[in-house]
Amino acid sequence: MYDPKIIAKSIDVEELYDLDVTIARFILPRLMVFKQHCERTPNLNMSHEEWNGILDKMIYAFERIACQTEEDTPEYKAYIKAIWNNEEDLADLKRNAKASLKPISEGLSLYHKYYRNLWW
């Protein structure tokens, strides 16, 4: 069993400020190498190409988070600019901003779905 007091002594507190980024930076290179060496798919009905596509979506999501560029889309930037400029009609901009983040959400959802399949 893990003892939180013992573990806390070995963790740099600065890693916790953006824990999502810290975790993404840990997972990303491992997913990339996993993809290079993985010769199996999660089930017999999935082709290797399909599995590679799923892994690519996961890698994309973690790369954007690790590099802290997940919100560097024109749509998201326009939404934030409108907020800062106190614009009133933000509904369309917000919808576009959320849509621009869908590939990241999709990659994270796929990671969740296939988490237990990340083995050789």
matplotlib code that plots the C-alpha trace (Angstrom):
import matplotlib.pyplot as plt

x = [0.0, 1.2, 1.9, 1.1, 3.5, 6.5, 5.5, 5.1, 8.7, 9.9, 7.7, 8.8, 5.9, 6.4, 5.3, 1.8, 1.1, 0.1, -0.2, -2.0, 1.1, 3.4, 1.4, 1.2, 5.0, 5.4, 2.9, 3.7, 7.1, 6.0, 3.0, 5.2, 7.6, 4.7, 3.2, 6.6, 6.9, 3.3, 2.4, -1.0, -4.4, -6.9, -9.2, -9.3, -11.8, -9.4, -6.8, -3.3, -4.0, -7.1, -5.1, -2.3, -4.9, -6.3, -2.7, -2.1, -5.1, -3.9, -0.4, -1.8, -3.8, -0.9, 1.5, -0.7, -1.1, 2.6, 3.6, 0.8, -0.6, -4.0, -5.7, -3.5, -6.3, -7.5, -11.0, -10.0, -7.8, -10.7, -13.0, -10.5, -9.9, -13.6, -13.8, -11.0, -12.7, -16.0, -17.9, -21.4, -22.3, -19.9, -22.1, -20.8, -17.2, -17.5, -19.0, -16.2, -13.6, -15.0, -15.2, -11.5, -10.6, -12.5, -9.5, -7.8, -10.9, -11.2, -7.6, -8.1, -11.3, -9.6, -6.8, -9.4, -11.2, -8.0, -6.0, -6.1, -5.0, -1.7, 0.4, 2.2]
y = [0.0, 3.5, 5.8, 9.4, 10.8, 8.8, 9.5, 13.2, 13.5, 12.3, 14.6, 18.0, 20.3, 22.3, 19.2, 19.7, 23.2, 21.9, 18.2, 17.5, 18.8, 16.8, 13.6, 14.3, 14.8, 11.4, 9.5, 11.1, 9.6, 6.2, 6.2, 7.1, 4.2, 1.9, 2.6, 1.8, -1.6, -2.7, -5.6, -6.5, -4.7, -4.6, -7.1, -9.4, -7.2, -4.2, -3.8, -2.7, 0.5, 1.3, 0.7, 3.0, 5.7, 5.4, 5.6, 8.7, 10.4, 9.7, 10.9, 14.1, 14.9, 14.3, 16.2, 19.3, 19.1, 18.4, 21.4, 23.5, 24.2, 22.6, 26.1, 27.5, 27.3, 30.4, 29.7, 29.5, 32.6, 34.5, 33.4, 34.5, 37.8, 38.5, 37.8, 40.2, 42.8, 42.4, 41.4, 40.4, 37.8, 34.9, 31.9, 31.2, 31.9, 29.6, 26.8, 27.2, 27.2, 24.0, 22.4, 23.2, 21.3, 18.1, 16.3, 16.6, 15.4, 12.5, 11.5, 11.6, 9.6, 7.0, 6.8, 6.2, 3.6, 1.6, 2.2, -1.5, -2.4, -0.6, -3.7, -6.1]
z = [0.0, -0.8, 2.1, 1.0, 3.6, 2.2, -1.4, -0.8, 0.3, -3.1, -5.3, -6.4, -5.5, -8.7, -10.6, -9.1, -10.4, -13.8, -12.9, -16.2, -18.1, -15.8, -16.5, -20.2, -20.4, -18.7, -20.9, -24.3, -25.0, -23.7, -26.0, -28.9, -28.2, -27.5, -30.9, -32.6, -30.9, -30.6, -32.8, -31.4, -31.4, -28.5, -30.2, -33.2, -35.1, -35.2, -37.9, -37.1, -39.1, -37.0, -33.8, -35.0, -35.8, -32.3, -30.9, -33.1, -31.6, -28.1, -28.9, -30.5, -27.3, -25.0, -27.2, -27.2, -23.4, -22.8, -24.9, -23.3, -26.8, -26.5, -26.5, -29.3, -31.9, -33.8, -32.5, -28.9, -29.1, -30.7, -27.8, -25.2, -27.0, -27.0, -23.3, -22.6, -24.8, -22.8, -26.0, -25.3, -27.9, -27.0, -27.8, -31.3, -30.3, -27.3, -29.4, -32.0, -29.3, -27.7, -31.2, -31.8, -28.6, -29.7, -31.0, -27.6, -25.8, -28.3, -27.7, -24.0, -24.2, -26.3, -23.8, -21.1, -23.2, -24.2, -21.0, -20.1, -23.6, -23.5, -23.2, -25.6]

ax = plt.figure().add_subplot(projection="3d")
ax.plot(x, y, z, "-o")
ax.set_aspect("equal")
plt.show()
